[in-house]
Each structure stands twice: as C-alpha cells, then as structure tokens.
Amino acid sequence: MLPTPSTAHVDYDRIYEPAEDSYLLLDTLASPPEKAFLQDRFPSTDPSPLVLEVGTGSGVVLAFATAHAEHIFGRSDVAMIGTDVNPFACVATAETVRAAVADQRKAEKAAGRFCDCVQGDLSTTIKPGSVDVLIFNPPYVPTDVLPDTPSQTDVSGLSSSDLFERDSQLLALSYAGGVDGMETSDRLLDQLPSVLSKRGVAYVLLCKQNRPNDVRDRVRSWPGGWSAEIVGTSGKQAGWEKLCILRIWRP
C-alpha cells in the first residue's frame, strides 16, 4: 500500500479535510486497471504529461499523484499543477506536495515534478488544450444555493465574526454543489473539451444524488466521440452519499 501524504499542517477551519472521497481518488489512481490505462495512454516514449488537480483543498490527492508518479504512470517526468479558488488551500497544497516529495527522496524513490498551485476558478487559469490528466473532487452536496467566494482574504482588520463568516464561506465552497450537487461539476464538464489535450483524460468524483449514470451518458453524447466509464466506487451504501469516480476521455 502506498503511503498517504501527511496533511497535519493544514488548517481545517479554512480548508476541506480529506475524507472518503479523497481516499477513493487515491485508491482509484493507484489501482491496477487505472495504472495500466495511464501507462498505456502515456508511454515513456511520449512527451511528459501534465496533470492538473482542480480544487486541491489540502493537497492530499495532488501530493499522492506527485509522490507516486512512477508507480501510477510508470514514469517520473510528470508535471503536476493545482488550482483552487481558496488561497489558503493553494498554500497548504504546496506544503503538502513538497513534504510528500521530500519523503520520497529520503526513501531514494523518484517523484513527479510539482510546478505550483494557483488561485483560480476551476480550469480557467490553465492554457487550453494543455492538460493530459485532470482530477476533480468537486463540491457535490446538493444545496439550495451556491456560496459566494469571499472577496477579502487578508485577515488584518477583520473582526472575529467577520473571520468566522469568511472561513465558513471558504469551507462551504468545498462541499456545496447547488442543484443536484452538480452546478460546479457541470461548469467543469463544460470546460473539459477545451482544456484537455487530444490525449487528455479526466477523473471526476460524483455521489449518488449527482446521478452519475446520467452524467456518463451525457458525456458519451458529446460531439467528437467521447468515452466515459465509472472506474472507482466506494463500494458501500452510505445513505445518498455513495461515491464513484467517472473517467472521461477521447479514445
């Protein structure tokens, strides 16, 4: 079993704490079928792939993919980048990834190449057509409304009540998904055809109330011949929050 990166340094009052959804992504990426798929998709004779995690949170998923790039992709020349609308998550992610990479090097094992984690809305800060692997653990909980992004990230001058409200908004952004829990996911899905490279593949986490089979069928109807398959599942019923990973790609 591959070690899970430490997130002991992360402030969970402002940043989403790794949970079952995060660990399902780790298990799926490291599973034999997905390793085989990715290593066939990105053979060592081809140019280095670029991996983007959208909404990194604590950075545990991006750190895992970076630290264990050799195991997952069969090569360590994999460039890793993250984005998150939460500036505190960007800072935490960079620390999580760097610590995981340092642990790999102490063990004299190869790791991928971490570029940065940048603040931005989904994939809008990334050059179109450049992403080879996109990973997204979205805010998937159905809610009446989507929270606003806090306009102020500088804590100086804020009262304790203002700080609490700001931090509550940041946390809400990590789980509140709007109607059917799909409003943010739908925006990201709409971006996939433009942000993914021709060999690009996306891994998107969904819960039962997101209607993953409907999402899969919708992707398959996109122009240009897209494929979509559920490649990972939590494997147990937890109320409505049964989780799965949808892989999306162009054959």
N, C-alpha and C positions, 0 to 999 in steps of 0.2 A: 504493500500500500504506500502510495506517495504521500509525503508529509504535507499537511495543510499549513499554509503560511500563517504566522502569528499576526494577530490584529490587536494585541494587548495595548498598544499605544493609542488606539482610536477612541475619540470622544463620541460615545453613543448617544449623547444628548443632542447631537447635531447630525449624526451620520447613521445610516441604516446598519444595524448589526447583522452579521452573517447568520443565516438560518437555513432551514431545509432547502429553500430554493437555491441558495448559493452553493450548497454542497451537492445538490443534484447536478448543477452545471459542472462542478469539478469531476464528479463521477462519470458523467457523460463524455466529457472531453478525453478522459483517461481510459475509457472503456475500449476493449479490443476492436469492436466494429468501427468506432469513430477514429481510433488511431489508424486503422487500415485505410479508412476512407481518406483521411487527411494526408497520409503519407503517399497514397496513390495520386491524390489531387495535386500535391506539391512535392514532386520528387526532387532529390538533391541536385539534379542537373538543371532544374528550372530556376529562375530568379527568386531571390529571397521573398517570402510572403510578408505582407503587412497585416497584423492583427489589431483590430480596434475593439475595445470594450466600451459600449455606450452605457453611461450611468454606473460608474465604477463603485460608488459607495466606499466601503472600507478598503477596497483594492484587493480583496482576497482572491477573486477569480482571475484578475489580470496577473497578480503575483504568481498564482499557481501555474498559469499558462506560460509565463515567462521563465520561472524557475525550472519547469519540467518540459520545456520546448523540445529538447532532444528526445524525450520519451514519447511525447504526443505527436510531434511532426517528423521524427526521425532525423532532425537536423537542428542545429542551434542558431543558425543565421536567420532568425525570425525577428522582425522588428515589431515591437509592441507599443501601442499608444492607447490612451484612455481619454474619455470625455465625461464630464459631469456638470450639471447646472449648479451644483453646490460647491462653492470654492473650498470649503473645509474638507470635502471629500477628495478634491484634487490633491490637496496637500497630504492627506492621510494615505491616499493611494500610492503616491510617490514613495513615501516612507515604507509602506508595506512591501512594495515590489523590491525596493533596494535591499531591504533586510532579507527577503527570501532569496534574492540573487547572491547576496553575501554568504548566506548559509550554504548554498550550492557550491560556491567556490571554496569555502572552507572544507567541504567534503570532496574537493577536487573533481567536481562534476560541472559539465557545461551548462550554461543557461542562455536564454534568449537575450535580445538587446532591447532594453527599455528606453524608449525615446522621451516620453513625457505624458503627463495627464493635464489636459487643458480644460478650462471652464468653457462650456458651450452648450447649446440646445441640441440634444441628440447628435446627429452626424453633420450638422450644418457647418461646422468649422473644418471639416475634412475635405480634401480635394476630391471632386467627383471621379469615379472610376478607379480609385486607388486602393480600396480595401479588399483584401483577399479573404479574410475571416472576420466576421462581425459577430460579437457576443452581446446579448442584451437580456438583462434581468429587469424587466420593466416594472413600474408601479401598476400592479394588476388587480388590486382590490376594487370591486365596484363601489363607487361613491356618487353622491348626488351632484357634486361639483368637483372641478379640479382646483387645487390650491394655487394661489399666485406665487410667483417667485419673489422672494424678499428683495427689495431694491437696495437695502443697506446691509453691507457685510462688515463694515468697520464697527467694532464693538464700542469704541470710545464714545462717550457721551450718551449711550443708551441706558435707560433706567432698567431695573431688574425685570419689570413687567414687559418692557419692550424687548429685552433679550429673550425672555421666555416665549413671547409671541413669534419672534424671528426664528428661534430654534424649532419651535413647533411647526412652523411653515416648512422649514427645511426637511424635517422628518416626514411631514405629510407628502411632500413631493416624491418621496421614495416608495410610497405604497399606494397612494390614492390614484385610481385609474379612471375615474369618471364612469360614464355609462358602460355597463357590462365589463368594466375594468379595462376597456380597450382603446380609450381615446388617445393616450400617449402611444400605445403599441401601434395603432393604426397610422399615426403620423410617421413612425419609424418604418413601418412596412412600405408606406408610400415612397420613402427615400431610398429603399434598397436597390431598385433598378438603376438609379443614378450613382449611388456611392460605391456599390460593389464593382470589382473588376470583372472581366469576362470569365475568369476562373473563380470568382468570389462565391463564398458560402456564408450563410448566416445561421446562428443558433439563437432562437428566441424562446424564452420561457413563457409558458402560459398556464393558467389554472383552469379548473373545470368550468367556472362561470364565464370564462373568455370564449367558450365554445371552440376548442382547438381543432376539431374536425372540420368545422365550417371555415376557420381560418386557413387550414391546409387546402381545402377545396378551392377557396378563393385565390390563393397563390397559384395553384395549378392552372387557373383560368387566365392568368396574366398573359399578355401578348409576348411572344418570343420563346415560348416553350419552357416554362419554369417547372421545377420539381419541388415537392415538399413532402417530408415524412416525419412522423414522430419517432425520435431516436432515443429518447430517455424518458423515464417516468418514475414518479415517487413510489409507485408500486403498492400503494395502500390508500384507503379511503380516509380522508381527514375532514369530514364534513364536506363543504363545497370546495375546499382548498386542496384538491388533488392536483398535483403538478405534472407537467410534461415539458419536454424540450422539442421544439419543431426545428428541423433542419431545412433550410431553403437554399436552393442552388439552381444553376442552369447546367444541365448535363453536357 
